[in-house]
């Protein structure tokens, strides 16, 4: 709390109105105008005082609200008092701190789910009381009571703006947001564009992303049953146009849509090569209907996310997750992934054990770490960052024995013996800690870089949602846009001049086979290999850093069969040979990589375009999708600077005027150009 705010923490009260303040007190006494201070309101009047006068109660409220914002709290109207009579009538109003009062205990209803949200009210007694009086025939309001004692911490200026009282979306901003929503851009992009338009720093708009999402959700309220019918019709229409589009669904006893899953032709083809490691993200919901949404995502040979499939569920339980996994396997010709990463969901864990018993199930480390602040910040206090560093150290160890010994020391050092989150993490250690996962292939998806790119892709996918019936079609446009962006980035990678750093024949060989992304990973290991020494042992090689006198990794090499393996398991984990194995190959005069250590999934290959296998879509739909792609690119480029945004706004306004001047052809009654003709199933 600032020194200025601390000085303001004083109590004022008009002694002409002698009574103690209580929110339950409904009595009213008449104040005397004696001893009041007349004032002309100026910029110096920053603190309310007894006798301060206002032309209206709204003016008093605005003044007190501005004062509260500077101090670090917000206010609300609490109570109005009045008495009618002959002569001098009088009315009082109370404005109180937003944390005044206490939340009444709700009566529980066993048949109705309860929202157990923590209340911010804590019985704070800070308030300002104003009373209405008439002098010389003119009514006015004056301050007759002011208490600025708070029983809670006040917020800093950069925090107080997030209080609901100070977060507002103007009508003009609402119109802009709804216009942006029609283009399919994400809420984050909307916020960035509006920050540029208003010339404010990031995060300083008078509303938050949550406020924008709530606004969009309130505008999407339609009949879920009608939407479900339209959703099925949309899927059937896409299937008519593209036989390789796959979808499956279930209906409940009332013949209503219960669950639905789908995948596109390009996604199924990508899965053939890159479906060895998959993320199944079930942490999002379709906001319009609060439906759980599951998205299958992987990483391609250029290190970019690729979409495999999607599912909407009515409920989250073992039965629905089992159905979702079965549907996915049905799309992918019963081919299960080698590894599958998910959130910490026990029902999903059971479903994977039942439906994909051959797959190694692991937990997404980035989803676990995201929960750490709420789990451990208050428990550890100033030692939180120290503990987090120790956690990452343990997470990256190679030996399970070292991990378990280190975990025990960490628990003792930080006094976490009785912490339930620590106990749960240790019980599930084989699902998230790298010492237990290194012998399984994850395509690098456990790294921070890939976790961020996957999350960014999923957020873009979610931004496509407007109405449920259009979600599948708009998602297809998003996936297609991502494919086009991927093709551009692939081309850019391939056009790069690869810089060879070691001059070794193996490096030149790898550069001609692997994608630039995979080659850069292997090149890092080739450069580091030069810092290691190898020692021939009885049945293996011992490889350790040249500055170390003990320790090291054991490398097993069978030259005749072209097989090499290392105790660090990096190749099994990432598909990229480690520095230890590379050192042994170099020592053994190996000038080319054995074919098996340049895996297909990291080579310079392109998956066949799904468009070759599709029936030709209507020109109308094709043009719409092309326009949406152009608009998405336009918005992305314009968001980079104010100048670009100004140019785009001017040119698009001119273009829109020209388009509106162009006549719209009238279609015969009862028909629409390129309208779909859904089949009745």
Long-range contacts (C-beta under 8 A, 24 or more apart in sequence): 1-72, 1-153, 1-154, 1-156, 5-70, 5-71, 5-72, 5-154, 8-47, 8-71, 8-148, 9-148, 9-149, 9-150, 10-148, 11-146, 11-147, 11-148, 11-149, 12-48, 12-49, 12-50, 12-143, 12-145, 12-146, 12-147, 12-148, 13-50, 13-144, 13-145, 13-146, 13-147, 14-50, 14-51, 14-143, 14-144, 14-145, 16-144, 17-131, 17-144, 17-145, 21-125, 21-127, 21-129, 21-145, 21-147, 23-78, 23-79, 23-96, 23-100, 23-101, 26-79, 26-81, 28-81, 28-82, 28-83, 28-90, 28-92, 30-88, 30-90, 31-90, 31-131, 31-133, 31-144, 33-133, 33-135, 33-142, 36-142, 46-70, 48-128, 48-143, 48-146, 49-143, 49-146, 50-143, 50-144, 50-145, 50-146, 51-142, 51-143, 52-142, 52-143, 53-140, 53-141, 53-142, 53-143, 54-130, 54-140, 54-141, 54-142, 55-140, 55-141, 56-141, 57-93, 57-130, 57-132, 57-141, 59-141, 60-93, 60-95, 60-128, 60-130, 60-141, 60-143, 61-95, 64-95, 64-128, 65-165, 68-97, 69-160, 69-161, 69-166, 70-157, 71-148, 71-154, 72-154, 72-155, 72-156, 72-157, 72-159, 72-160, 73-97, 73-98, 73-99, 73-126, 73-150, 73-154, 73-155, 73-160, 73-163, 74-98, 74-160, 74-163, 74-164, 74-165, 74-166, 75-128, 75-165, 76-100, 76-165, 78-127, 88-134, 90-131, 90-132, 90-133, 91-131, 91-132, 92-129, 92-130, 92-131, 92-132, 92-144, 93-129, 93-130, 93-131, 93-141, 94-127, 94-128, 94-129, 95-127, 95-128, 95-129, 95-130, 96-124, 96-126, 96-127, 97-124, 97-125, 97-126, 97-127, 97-150, 98-163, 98-165, 99-123, 99-124, 99-150, 99-152, 100-124, 100-125, 100-126, 100-127, 122-151, 122-152, 123-151, 124-150, 124-151, 124-152, 125-149, 125-151, 126-150, 161-204, 161-206, 162-208, 166-206, 167-206, 167-207, 167-208, 167-211, 168-206, 168-207, 169-206, 169-207, 169-211, 169-212, 169-215, 173-207, 174-215, 177-212, 177-215, 177-216, 178-216, 178-219, 181-216, 181-219, 181-466, 182-466, 183-628, 183-631, 183-632, 183-635, 184-463, 184-464, 184-466, 184-474, 184-477, 184-478, 184-628, 184-631, 184-632, 185-463, 185-632, 185-635, 186-459, 186-460, 186-462, 186-463, 187-212, 187-213, 187-216, 187-463, 188-459, 189-463, 189-635, 189-636, 189-639, 192-639, 193-635, 193-638, 193-639, 193-645, 196-639, 196-641, 196-642, 196-645, 197-645, 199-642, 213-287, 216-287, 217-287, 217-288, 220-287, 220-288, 220-466, 220-467, 221-288, 222-288, 222-467, 222-468, 224-289, 224-468, 225-256, 227-289, 227-467, 227-468, 227-469, 228-256, 228-257, 228-468, 229-257, 230-467, 230-468, 230-469, 231-257, 231-260, 231-468, 231-469, 231-471, 231-472, 232-257, 232-260, 232-681, 233-469, 233-676, 233-678, 234-469, 234-470, 234-472, 234-473, 235-260, 235-262, 235-472, 236-678, 236-679, 236-681, 237-676, 237-678, 238-472, 238-473, 238-476, 240-676, 240-678, 240-679, 241-614, 241-615, 241-617, 241-618, 242-614, 242-615, 242-617, 243-615, 244-268, 244-610, 244-613, 244-614, 246-330, 246-331, 247-472, 248-327, 248-330, 248-331, 250-323, 252-314, 258-314, 259-311, 259-312, 259-313, 259-314, 259-320, 259-323, 259-324, 260-311, 260-312, 261-309, 261-310, 261-311, 261-312, 261-324, 261-327, 261-328, 261-331, 262-309, 262-310, 262-311, 262-472, 263-296, 263-308, 263-309, 263-310, 263-328, 263-331, 263-332, 264-307, 264-476, 264-479, 264-610, 265-610, 265-613, 265-614, 266-479, 266-480, 266-483, 266-607, 266-609, 266-610, 266-611, 267-306, 267-307, 267-308, 267-309, 267-479, 268-308, 268-331, 268-332, 268-610, 269-607, 269-608, 269-610, 270-298, 270-300, 270-306, 270-307, 270-308, 270-607, 271-298, 271-308, 271-332, 271-335, 272-335, 272-607, 273-300, 273-301, 273-600, 273-601, 273-605, 273-607, 274-298, 274-299, 274-300, 274-301, 274-306, 274-443, 274-601, 275-308, 275-332, 275-335, 275-337, 276-337, 276-338, 276-339, 276-441, 276-443, 276-601, 277-337, 277-338, 277-339, 277-340, 277-341, 277-441, 277-442, 277-443, 277-445, 278-308, 278-337, 278-339, 278-340, 278-341, 279-340, 279-341, 279-342, 279-364, 279-445, 279-454, 280-340, 280-341, 280-342, 280-348, 281-342, 281-343, 281-364, 281-454, 281-458, 282-316, 282-321, 282-342, 282-343, 282-345, 282-348, 283-343, 283-367, 284-458, 284-462, 286-312, 286-465, 286-468, 286-471, 287-465, 288-465, 288-467, 288-468, 289-468, 292-316, 293-462, 294-324, 295-458, 295-461, 296-328, 297-454, 297-457, 297-458, 298-443, 298-445, 299-443, 299-444, 299-445, 299-450, 299-454, 300-486, 301-515, 301-517, 301-518, 301-601, 301-602, 301-603, 301-604, 301-605, 302-486, 302-489, 302-490, 302-493, 302-515, 302-516, 302-517, 303-444, 303-450, 303-453, 303-515, 303-517, 303-518, 304-453, 304-486, 304-489, 304-490, 305-453, 305-454, 305-457, 305-482, 306-486, 307-457, 307-461, 307-479, 307-482, 308-332, 310-461, 310-475, 316-345, 316-347, 317-347, 318-347, 318-350, 318-351, 321-345, 321-347, 321-348, 321-350, 321-351, 322-351, 322-354, 322-355, 324-351, 325-351, 325-352, 325-355, 325-356, 326-355, 329-355, 329-356, 338-440, 338-441, 339-440, 339-441, 339-442, 341-442, 341-445, 341-446, 343-367, 344-368, 344-428, 349-431, 360-437, 360-440, 361-431, 362-431, 362-432, 362-437, 362-440, 362-442, 362-446, 363-428, 363-431, 363-432, 364-451, 365-395, 365-432, 365-446, 365-451, 366-448, 366-451, 366-452, 366-455, 368-425, 368-432, 375-421, 376-419, 376-421, 379-416, 379-419, 380-414, 383-414, 387-414, 390-414, 394-433, 395-432, 395-433, 395-434, 396-434, 397-433, 397-434, 397-435, 398-434, 398-435, 398-438, 398-567, 398-568, 398-569, 399-435, 400-435, 400-436, 402-435, 403-429, 403-433, 403-435, 403-436, 404-429, 437-573, 438-568, 438-569, 438-570, 438-572, 438-573, 439-569, 439-572, 439-573, 440-572, 440-573, 441-572, 441-573, 441-574, 441-575, 442-573, 442-574, 443-574, 443-575, 443-601, 444-521, 444-574, 457-482, 477-625, 477-628, 477-629, 480-625, 480-629, 481-628, 481-629, 481-632, 484-629, 490-515, 490-606, 493-517, 494-604, 501-526, 501-527, 502-526, 502-527, 502-530, 504-586, 505-591, 505-592, 506-582, 506-585, 506-586, 506-590, 506-591, 506-592, 506-593, 509-591, 509-592, 509-593, 510-593, 510-598, 513-593, 513-598, 513-603, 513-604, 514-598, 514-602, 514-603, 514-604, 515-602, 515-603, 515-604, 517-602, 518-575, 518-576, 518-602, 518-603, 521-574, 521-576, 522-576, 522-577, 525-570, 525-576, 525-577, 525-578, 525-579, 525-582, 526-579, 526-582, 528-579, 529-579, 529-580, 529-582, 529-583, 529-586, 531-579, 532-579, 532-580, 532-583, 533-583, 534-583, 534-584, 534-587, 541-584, 541-587, 543-580, 543-583, 543-584, 552-580, 553-578, 553-580, 555-580, 555-581, 555-583, 555-584, 557-581, 557-584, 557-585, 557-588, 559-588, 559-590, 562-594, 562-595, 562-596, 563-594, 563-596, 564-594, 564-597, 571-597, 575-599, 575-601, 575-602, 576-602, 618-674, 619-674, 620-673, 620-674, 621-674
